[in-house]
């Protein structure tokens, strides 16, 4: 199945390749080294969203409505945020990413970083990652993961990092360190001993090692770190807690954490895993050199792992049906996965080095429904939003 999918996708890409020669947008626009301007703010609104903007000719059902969805996103969603992290916003064989950058700049997003453009001789497409910012991006680094498996062998998935400058009135400049990622996906039922699960955890270990290198080079104490993206790790355990209810509920049945969800947090923080988690023959622990304290903000704030992909609707008569069917494949309808995240790191938040304390005060799932459109939501994924507040509070 994987080889067939790879073959079909590559045929589609090569058929549309000539479009890529017309797309010339760079993969970053940073603040100039001579710039001293900072935008004054007391809060920073962040959105992470898997955009489901795959290259031309690729679709799940009748249509993916790519152009119409992008237009809706630019007009109705993008203006509400200060920093926007996107996954599956592919540049390959399409001018959509360039169109997004041009429209975003008109809306005040003067800075961006994105996955590096790929060409036909790369035998790959770009990783589909984008970070848009209203505030100056003063440093940027990228990581490309080891190639994925099956269809995920095609995109160069990885991590984009942006150091974003912000300033409160009367205070020194401070920085927010933003990462976004998209990891190996699973296709069909997920069993933790599958090879694609191990590849995903191996990529998350690469992410941890990337942070081990990037943060000491760019971060001072008290500066917040935000990890965003489609991690493709389902943290829900899918155990029905009420025998009288035959379907999985978002809140009540989302409290327990899956083995892979716990493994993800352990690997990202550097603790590693028991190798037996992935099967008796696995020897890898994915243990880092340093520990990086991370918080799954949705789980900690809400008390459960909310659904971000494959949600359900329950009619008044008890009939259960998929919440979204225009974009989502039939096999992914009603899977009730929690795979999109905003994570937080700022253990020394009260250090006051910059006389500014940064705290995450709000986080939540953003379904981004699209009333009146031929598609019901902006993507097959929900987004996740967060708000950071800056203050000069003392301990």
Helices and strands as residue ranges (DSSP letters): H 2-15, G 17-22, E 28-29, E 43-53, H 66-72, I 73-77, G 78-80, E 83-89, H 96-106, E 111-114, G 120-122, E 130-133, E 137-144, G 150-153, E 158-167, E 173-182, H 195-218, E 225-230, G 252-254, H 259-269, G 275-278, E 295-296, H 297-302, E 312-314, E 320-322, G 330-332, E 340-345, G 349-351, E 357-366, E 383-391
